[in-house]
Structure formats: C-alpha cells, structure tokens
Amino acid sequence: LRLPATPKPPSPATHEPVNSPPKSPRPATNRKRACAPKNRQSHTWPLDDAQTGTAATAADTTGAVNATALPLTGTSGATWHTGDVFSPDVQLDGKTGYLTTSSKALDLTGSFTLDAWVNPTALGGAVLAQNGSADAGLTLYAGSNGWVFALNTGAGTANSYDTITGGTVQLSAWTHLTVSYDTGNHVMSLYVDDVYVANGNHTAPTTGATGDFVIGYDGTRSFTGQIAQVQAWNGTALSPVQPYTP
C-alpha cells in the first residue's frame, strides 16, 4: 500500500527527554514518555491505577510537579483492563463510560499539545475533549473517514469548529495520537502513529472553553475501547519526537 504524501510538520519545540520507571510490573518493552519542556504546565494520566473494577479515580502524575494536579473521576462504564499491550489500561463501554477532571486542563487561547494511546473497537467515539458551556471547546474522535481533531472557534457556546481529518482509524489496534495547536502560526496539527497526517488553520478565541477535561466523551460521542497514557501540555506545540512507545 502506497501512503499519500504527508504535510511537512512545523519545527518542534525544544525539549528534553525524561524517562520514568513504571509504577507496576509491565511487559519487557522499552517504554518512554513524551517529554514536557521545562516550566510548561503539563498533566499525565497513565490510567494504570488499578487492576480490576470501576475506574472511579485516576491520578495526574505530573500535575503536582508543575501545575495544579487534576485527578480524574470515572463513571460506572469505565473499568480497569489488563492483559494487553498496556496493562492495566482503562476500558470504556461506549455508553456511559468516561473520565473527567474537575476543571480545565488546557488553555485553549494559547498553544497546547495532547497525546494518547487508544485502541478503539468502534467508530465515532471521542478520545479527548474539553467542555464548553454548550459545546466542546476541543474534541478528538474516531471518524468514519479518519481521526478528527476539531477546535471551537469560540468559547464553546456554539457548534462552530475548525476541523482537520487524517490517517485511518484501525479498529482493535493500538494507535498513538498526538494533536497540537501553535498560536504563533495559527496551525493545528494531527499525528497518527507519529506520522504527520493533517494540518489546518485556526485562530484561537479570545476566551476559550474552560469546562472540564474529559477522556472518552465530548457531549455527543462516546468512545468504545481502551485508552492509556494521556498527556497534556499548555503553552507549547510539540511533535511526537519522543513518544511513549509500547
């Protein structure tokens, strides 16, 4: 299969790799975390807090270091799952399952980066979102024509988005997703398995959506499958130079 030519990515921000030991026994693989630039507010949700049962809570392991920690609260449709590439990870049922913070994780008026590992078993589900008062300020979901990254043109008070789509959604397969927005050149970017697949223009709103950050639901789309290693950075647009590799 010959892949189409991909757009040239913007120059990544300068950053230093940080290696972290696993919290619990894992398969014998070389795992590296994507790295946060110094003095940038960042959050990491490994989603490996327990082995069984409902994912009622999940820790933010880097928020306490350089930002206010934002632990997640899960619903009954979010459960811990083991025995896969990431073990444990969180499994969402596509109905009621999601995890949410108590406040915003991203400043959508500036640059930011999001990164996650996902294993979808159905199309249409939202991996990541940040709520607005009526509509999501940001959403990343598995569309029928590829992965979709959308940014609200306002504060999430209306259904108005700048949207880019790229890559192919592979069901029942782990995929590494990275999205970013660079306020300096007004470019939103999408990477699928570390390949730069789409970009587009977006002018950050004066007031961005400031609702809760949500894993697995954007107000209309519920994710079905597994999610692991979600990370967020404020103030910088990164490319996946140093991804967390299973």
Disulfide bonds with the S-S distance in Angstrom:
none
